[in-house]
Amino acid sequence: MEELYPTSHEWKIIKEIVELLCPFESVTCLLSRATYPTIGLTYPSLCNLKEILETEFILSFETDIAENCRKAILEDLQSRWKFFQKLYLKGSFLNPRFKSLDFVSQEIHKKIINQLQTEYEVLKNNWIPSIPVRSNKNQSNLTTMSSFWKKKNERNVTPIKNEVQHYLNLPELPALEKYNSFTWWTTNKT
């Protein structure tokens, strides 16, 4: 029976592997407790994991097995999440807790904001779809609705010229679970 017990070297490997996987447990718990675990929350968590794998463990492993495990996990993490990086960063920007994107470089931050600004302008300019008019009755309804929206828009005291910049100027929410980005967007949808 004693032959089945791990050796001191094997215990060291087990301890290091458990230590390596602890940050993954933390992120898993965070995401599984989240009411809305969106890409806006996922990407900052993955950035944190990557940073931990790149820095925290560099000198702490005594065994080659644990170090090779760390390298393999880091390589896999980087390859899996690089493909959708822009999409995840946009999701993080639209989460009021992470809109500063302080987990990426300023250059990437500016690129994402510029892309979102461009996409928003395209969306805004194409917001009213072209509706085929089949009768005069439909035309009058469309005209009536256009008048309604125009009057409604004229009631705005100070129209926002750049909505992306306006969003950037709003304070960032603390990155705590009690702040729900879905609720924030519902409250601030205008």
C-alpha positions in Angstrom: 0.0 0.0 0.0 2.8 2.4 0.8 4.0 2.0 -2.8 0.9 3.8 -4.0 1.6 6.9 -1.9 3.0 9.9 -3.9 6.7 10.6 -3.4 7.8 13.9 -2.0 8.6 15.0 -5.6 5.1 13.9 -6.8 3.6 15.9 -3.8 5.6 18.9 -5.0 4.2 18.5 -8.5 0.6 18.1 -7.2 1.0 21.2 -5.0 2.3 23.3 -7.9 -0.5 22.1 -10.3 -3.1 23.0 -7.7 -1.5 26.4 -7.2 -1.5 26.9 -11.0 -5.2 26.1 -11.2 -6.4 28.2 -8.3 -6.8 31.4 -10.4 -9.0 29.4 -12.8 -11.2 28.3 -9.9 -11.6 32.0 -8.9 -12.6 33.0 -12.4 -14.9 30.1 -12.8 -16.6 31.0 -9.5 -16.9 34.6 -10.5 -18.5 33.8 -13.8 -20.8 31.1 -12.5 -22.1 33.5 -9.7 -22.7 36.3 -12.2 -26.3 37.0 -13.1 -25.2 38.0 -16.6 -21.7 36.6 -17.4 -21.3 38.5 -20.6 -18.3 38.9 -22.8 -17.9 42.2 -21.0 -17.0 40.4 -17.8 -15.3 37.4 -19.4 -12.6 39.3 -21.3 -11.2 41.2 -18.2 -11.2 37.9 -16.3 -9.2 36.2 -19.1 -6.8 39.1 -19.2 -6.3 38.7 -15.5 -5.6 35.0 -15.9 -3.1 35.7 -18.7 -1.3 38.2 -16.5 -1.1 35.8 -13.6 0.2 33.0 -15.8 2.8 35.4 -17.4 4.1 37.0 -14.2 3.1 35.4 -10.9 4.3 31.9 -11.5 7.5 32.6 -13.5 9.9 31.9 -10.7 7.7 30.0 -8.3 7.7 26.5 -9.9 10.4 24.1 -8.9 9.3 21.3 -11.2 9.5 21.1 -15.0 6.1 19.4 -15.1 4.3 22.3 -13.5 6.3 24.9 -15.6 5.4 23.0 -18.8 1.8 22.9 -17.7 1.8 26.7 -17.1 3.3 27.3 -20.6 0.8 25.0 -22.3 -2.2 26.6 -20.5 -0.9 30.1 -21.3 -0.4 29.2 -25.0 -3.8 27.6 -25.2 -5.5 30.6 -23.5 -3.8 33.0 -25.9 -4.7 31.0 -29.0 -8.3 30.5 -28.1 -9.2 34.1 -27.2 -7.1 36.0 -29.8 -9.5 35.3 -32.6 -12.5 37.1 -31.1 -10.5 39.8 -29.3 -12.1 42.8 -31.0 -15.6 41.4 -30.2 -14.7 40.8 -26.6 -13.2 44.2 -26.2 -16.3 45.8 -27.6 -18.4 43.8 -25.2 -16.1 45.0 -22.3 -16.4 48.6 -23.4 -20.1 48.4 -23.4 -20.1 47.0 -19.9 -20.1 50.2 -17.7 -17.8 48.5 -15.2 -15.0 47.9 -17.7 -15.4 50.7 -20.3 -12.0 52.1 -19.5 -10.5 48.9 -20.9 -7.6 49.5 -18.5 -6.5 45.9 -19.0 -5.3 46.6 -22.6 -2.9 49.2 -24.1 -4.0 52.8 -24.8 -3.5 52.0 -28.5 -5.9 49.1 -28.5 -8.3 51.1 -26.4 -8.4 54.0 -28.9 -8.8 51.5 -31.8 -11.9 49.9 -30.2 -13.5 53.2 -29.4 -12.9 54.4 -33.0 -14.4 51.2 -34.4 -17.4 51.5 -32.2 -17.8 55.1 -33.1 -17.7 54.2 -36.8 -20.1 51.3 -36.3 -22.4 53.5 -34.3 -22.5 56.2 -37.0 -23.3 53.6 -39.7 -26.0 52.2 -37.5 -27.4 55.6 -36.7 -27.4 56.7 -40.4 -29.2 53.4 -41.4 -31.6 53.3 -38.4 -34.8 53.9 -40.4 -35.1 51.0 -42.8 -36.6 51.6 -46.2 -40.2 50.4 -46.1 -41.9 49.8 -49.4 -45.0 51.9 -49.6 -48.0 50.1 -51.1 -50.7 52.6 -50.6 -51.4 56.2 -49.7 -52.7 55.1 -46.3 -49.2 53.6 -45.5 -47.5 56.8 -46.7 -49.7 59.0 -44.4 -48.9 56.7 -41.4 -45.2 56.9 -42.2 -45.4 60.7 -42.5 -47.3 60.9 -39.2 -44.7 58.8 -37.4 -41.9 60.9 -38.9 -43.6 64.1 -37.6 -44.0 62.4 -34.2 -40.3 61.5 -33.9 -39.2 64.9 -35.2 -41.3 66.6 -32.5 -40.0 64.2 -29.8 -36.4 64.9 -30.8 -37.0 68.6 -30.8 -38.0 68.4 -27.1 -34.6 67.3 -26.1 -33.1 70.2 -24.2 -29.5 69.4 -25.1 -29.0 66.9 -27.9 -25.9 64.7 -27.5 -23.6 65.2 -30.5 -21.4 62.2 -29.9 -23.0 59.4 -27.9 -19.9 57.3 -27.6 -18.0 60.2 -26.1 -21.0 60.9 -23.8 -20.9 57.3 -22.7 -17.1 57.6 -22.0 -17.7 60.7 -19.9 -20.1 58.9 -17.6 -18.4 57.5 -14.5 -17.3 53.8 -14.7 -19.1 51.6 -12.2 -17.1 49.6 -9.7 -16.4 46.1 -10.8 -18.5 44.4 -8.1 -21.1 41.8 -8.7 -23.8 44.0 -7.1 -23.6 46.3 -10.1 -25.5 44.7 -13.0 -24.7 46.1 -16.4 -28.1 45.0 -17.8 -29.9 47.1 -15.1 -27.5 50.0 -15.8 -28.3 49.9 -19.6 -32.0 49.7 -18.8 -31.8 52.8 -16.6 -29.6 54.7 -19.1 -31.1 53.5 -22.4 -31.9 57.0 -23.5 
